[in-house]
Amino acid sequence: MGKRELLLDKLEGVPEPLLDEVLDFVDFLKARRSNEGMETAIASESSLSKDWLRPEEDEAWQNL
């Protein structure tokens, strides 16, 4: 079995909520290889925005 097939086989067992993280990681790897710093920022934005948009984050940064 090739690496692609092995990866696809493993993805079958990943719970639905974790698939967003897997997609973000794949996007990150692709962006890292492209040598364009902006693509890395964009690839991580969806993953990081989950934390940025929390009320706790707003509270932590309100004094800056």
Secondary structure as a PSIPRED ss2 file (coil, helix, strand):
# PSIPRED VFORMAT (PSIPRED V4.0)

   1 M C   1.000  0.000  0.000
   2 G C   1.000  0.000  0.000
   3 K H   0.000  1.000  0.000
   4 R H   0.000  1.000  0.000
   5 E H   0.000  1.000  0.000
   6 L H   0.000  1.000  0.000
   7 L H   0.000  1.000  0.000
   8 L H   0.000  1.000  0.000
   9 D H   0.000  1.000  0.000
  10 K H   0.000  1.000  0.000
  11 L H   0.000  1.000  0.000
  12 E C   1.000  0.000  0.000
  13 G C   1.000  0.000  0.000
  14 V C   1.000  0.000  0.000
  15 P C   1.000  0.000  0.000
  16 E H   0.000  1.000  0.000
  17 P H   0.000  1.000  0.000
  18 L H   0.000  1.000  0.000
  19 L H   0.000  1.000  0.000
  20 D H   0.000  1.000  0.000
  21 E H   0.000  1.000  0.000
  22 V H   0.000  1.000  0.000
  23 L H   0.000  1.000  0.000
  24 D H   0.000  1.000  0.000
  25 F H   0.000  1.000  0.000
  26 V H   0.000  1.000  0.000
  27 D H   0.000  1.000  0.000
  28 F H   0.000  1.000  0.000
  29 L H   0.000  1.000  0.000
  30 K H   0.000  1.000  0.000
  31 A H   0.000  1.000  0.000
  32 R H   0.000  1.000  0.000
  33 R H   0.000  1.000  0.000
  34 S H   0.000  1.000  0.000
  35 N C   1.000  0.000  0.000
  36 E C   1.000  0.000  0.000
  37 G H   0.000  1.000  0.000
  38 M H   0.000  1.000  0.000
  39 E H   0.000  1.000  0.000
  40 T H   0.000  1.000  0.000
  41 A H   0.000  1.000  0.000
  42 I H   0.000  1.000  0.000
  43 A H   0.000  1.000  0.000
  44 S H   0.000  1.000  0.000
  45 E H   0.000  1.000  0.000
  46 S H   0.000  1.000  0.000
  47 S H   0.000  1.000  0.000
  48 L H   0.000  1.000  0.000
  49 S H   0.000  1.000  0.000
  50 K H   0.000  1.000  0.000
  51 D H   0.000  1.000  0.000
  52 W H   0.000  1.000  0.000
  53 L C   1.000  0.000  0.000
  54 R C   1.000  0.000  0.000
  55 P H   0.000  1.000  0.000
  56 E H   0.000  1.000  0.000
  57 E H   0.000  1.000  0.000
  58 D H   0.000  1.000  0.000
  59 E H   0.000  1.000  0.000
  60 A H   0.000  1.000  0.000
  61 W H   0.000  1.000  0.000
  62 Q C   1.000  0.000  0.000
  63 N C   1.000  0.000  0.000
  64 L C   1.000  0.000  0.000
